[in-house]
Amino acid sequence: MTAYEQYAIDELRNWQQEMRSSPSFMNKISKRMQDKLNSYIPEKVHQAITATIKQMVRAVLLGSEFTTRKPLPFSSLQFTENMVQERINFYKKAGAAEGGITGAGGFLLGLADFPLLLGLKLKLLFEIAALYGYSAEDYRERVYLLHIFQLAFSSQERRREVYLLMEHWQQHAQQLPEDIHQFDWRSFQQEYRDYIDLAKMAQLIPIVGAPIGAVVNYRLINKLGTTAMHAYRMRWLEEKRNVQQIN
């Protein structure tokens, strides 16, 4: 094992401990408040938002310009993660620029930031998957991307639930439904919306919306990229152990 691999494993262990941890008292209070607010929103509105986000995400997940991206042959973890970090940095800058422009454009452009940022995030995940050597043409790999998305943008309670499904992905993947329509889109959109609502609402404020939009988008994409790296490190370590057991 190389020094970099040991460093990556140590970082992974710390992240895994964070993912497995139960919600804190403040996490529970915050979640209850958000759930209470959501209960005041009419069911038809929830259904409309869920359908909109589902179609947006599915359009990206099933788009040929994303799913036909060819995975790179895996050489070493350090080489792969150097390239991954370069792509994360690129998307952080792109997201910051997009957030600044839409934040400066008032309410209507601020609303346009939501689908634009979502597209950037999902495109980043496709690129990271390919760099680690995984083909997004496989339906199960696209579901894995949705799981990573939820790890990054969910409450601690939901994050822990999703993480436990991903710990032994090879086993869990065999039990996945064949139809992406069976994915839990309601939880997906509600957790994502609850996670980013406060920050993105501030982006709609005149004058200060531009810098807020730039900073928020930069941090959100950085969080997603870091989460993806740990998720694929977990896959790498699991597969490495399986090979060692066979040999």
N, C-alpha and C positions, 0 to 999 in steps of 0.2 A: 504494500500500500504506500502510495506517495504521500509527501507532506501535505500537498493540497487536498488529497482525498480525506486525510485525517481531519484537516481543518473544516472541510465541507461536512463531514459526519458530525463533528462537534457542534457546528452551527445547526445542523438538522436536528440533533437531539434536543437542543434548547427550544427550537421551534415546535417540535412534537410535544414537548411538555406543555407549552403554551396552548396548543390546539386541544390537548386532552383535558385541560383544566376545566372545572365546572364554573358556571357563571358566578361572578362575585355578587355581593349584595346590591351594589350600585348597578351592575349589569341587569339584575332581575328587576329592579325598580324602573330602570329606563325602558326595559322591554315591556313591562306592564303598562307604562304610560303610553308607549307607542301603540300597543295593541288596543288600548282604550280609545285613542284617537282614531285608529282605523275602524273601530266599531261604529263610529259616527258617520263614516262614509257609506253612502248607499251601495247595496250589493251590485247594482247595475254599473256603477262607476268602477268598482273593483274588477268586474268582469271585463269591462272595456279596456282598462289599463293592462290587465293580464293578457288579453288578446293582442293588444298593440305590441307589448314587449315580446310576446311569444313570436309574433310574425317578424319583428325586427331581428331577433336573435336567430330564428330559423333561416331567414334570408341570408345572413352571414354564414351560419353553420353549413348551409347547403350550397352556397355560392361556388361556382366552379373555379373562380379566381383564387379562392382560399383552399378548397379541398383538393385541388390538383397540385398543390405545392409539394414537391418531392422531399422526403426526409433525407438528411445528410448521414453518411456512414459515421458511426460513432468511433472516435479515435481515442480520446482521453477526456476525463471530466474537466480538467483545467482548460484545455483548448476549447471545449464546447461552451463552458461557462464564460469564457472571455468573449466569445461571439454573442452569447445571450445577453451579457451586460451591455454590449455595444448597441444591441437592438432596443433594450430597455431605455437606455439613455436617449436614443433617437426618438422613441415614442413619448418619452417624458417631455422633450422639447416641443414635439409636434402637438401634444395635448395642451401644454402651457400656452402655445401660440394660439391654438384654436379657442381655448377658454378665455384668453385675453380679448380676442376679436369679438366673440359672441357676448362677453360680459360688457364690452364697451358699446354694444349695439342696441342696448335697451331690452325691454321685456320680450319682444318677439324673437330677436336673435338669441336671447338668453334661453328661451325654450328650445331653440334649434340645437343648442349645445348637447342636450340629452342624447339624441340618436347619433350625433357625430362622435361624441366621446365613447359611447357604447361600441360603435364600429371600430374605433381605434383600439380599444381594449381587447376586443375579440380578435382583431387582426394580429395584435401582439402575441396573443396566446397561440395562434396558429403558427407563427414564426418560431416561437420558443419550442413548441412540440416538434417541429421539423428539425430544429437544431439538435435536439436530444435524440433524434432518429426515429420519431413516431409519425406514422402516416395518418393524417386526418381524414383520409378516404374511408377509414374504418369507423363505422358508426359509434363504436364503443369509445374510441379515442375522442370523438367530439363530445360525448357525454362526460368524459374525464375533464375536458376543458370547462364544461359547465360547473363541474364540482369545484375546480380550482377557483372559478369566478365566485362561487358561493363562499368558499373559505376566506376570500379576501373581503367580501362585502356582505357580511351577515352578522347577526348578533352572536355573542359567545355561545349561547345555547345551541343555535342552529349550526354554527361552525363546528362545534364538537360532534354533533350528529353526523355531519358530512364527512369530517375527518375520519371517524371510526369506520365509515364505509370504504374509505380510500386506503386504509392501512394495509390491507391485503387485496390489492386491486385485481390481481389475476384471478382470484377466486370470485370476487364480487362481479367482475365483468361478465362472467359466464351466466350470471343470474339476471342480467339486465333485460328488460323488455325490448323486443325488436323494433318497436315503433316509438319514435321520439315524441309523438303526441302524448305518450303515457308518462313523460317526465313531469315532475311536480312544478308546473309553471307558476302556479299561484304563490307558493312559498318563495320561489325564485324572484319574482318581480317585487313581492312585498318586502322581503328582506333587503333587497338591493335598494329599493326606493326609500325605506326607512333609514338605511345606513347613510345615504348621501343627501337626504332631503334638506337638512339644516344648512349644510355647506353650499349646496347648489341654489337654495333660495336666496342666500346672501349675495350670490352672483347677479341677481336681478336688480339689486339696489343701484340706482344711478350713481355715476362718478366712481364709486369704489368697486363696482362690479367687475371691471377689467382686471385689476390686480388680484382680486379674490378668485376670479375664474382661472387665472393663470396658475396661481399657487395651488388651488384645490385640485385641478386636473393633474398637475405635476405630481402631487403627493398620491393621488389615487392610482395613477399609472405605475408609480414606483412601488406602491404596496402590492398591486397585482403582479408585477414582474417578480418581486421578491418571493411572493407566495408561490408562483409558478416554479421558480427555481427549487424551492424546498420540496414541492410536490414531485417534481421529476427526479430530484436527488433520492427521494424515498423509493421511487420505482427502480432507479439505478442500483440502490443498495439491496433491494429485495431480489432483483435479478442476479446481482453479483453473488449473493448468498446461495441462490438456487444452483448456479453453475458450480460453486465450490462443493456443494453437497453431492452433486452428480459425479464430480471428479474425485 
